[in-house]
Amino acid sequence: MIAGNCLCGDVSFTVNGPLGRATACHCGQCRKQSGHHWASSSAAESDFIIVGPIKWYEASATAKRGFCPNCGSFLFWKAHDEDAISFSLGALTEPTGIRLESHIFVADKGDYYEIADGLPQHEKS
Ligand SMILES: [Zn+2]
């Protein structure tokens, strides 16, 4: 089981189940909301326990983004047509036991950095 929380601690969550890929997303929305690329993994919605007042922002017609309404920590991303929730790796209690696997949406990355860690890079997801 893994656990995480926002900066102020009002929102906490646990995940008890298999995790999806750990990726760094370079899309424009993730960069705007996180301040840089967004590192996340995912799990089935039914494997989450989320405690606290999460606020969901309808970022597009296809997905919403969850954050703490008190401190603003960006914690979750969820596509409307999937039963999985992506969660911020930076919010996790360490040791996480997780390693970043790849970069996604690198076609949309910012112009102020290079990706040089040798991990696979995907134009989209
Ligand atoms: Zn908070």
Residues whose N, C-alpha, C, O or C-beta is under 5 A from the ligand:
A	BS01	ZN	C6 L7 C8 G9 D10 V11 C68 N70 C71 G72
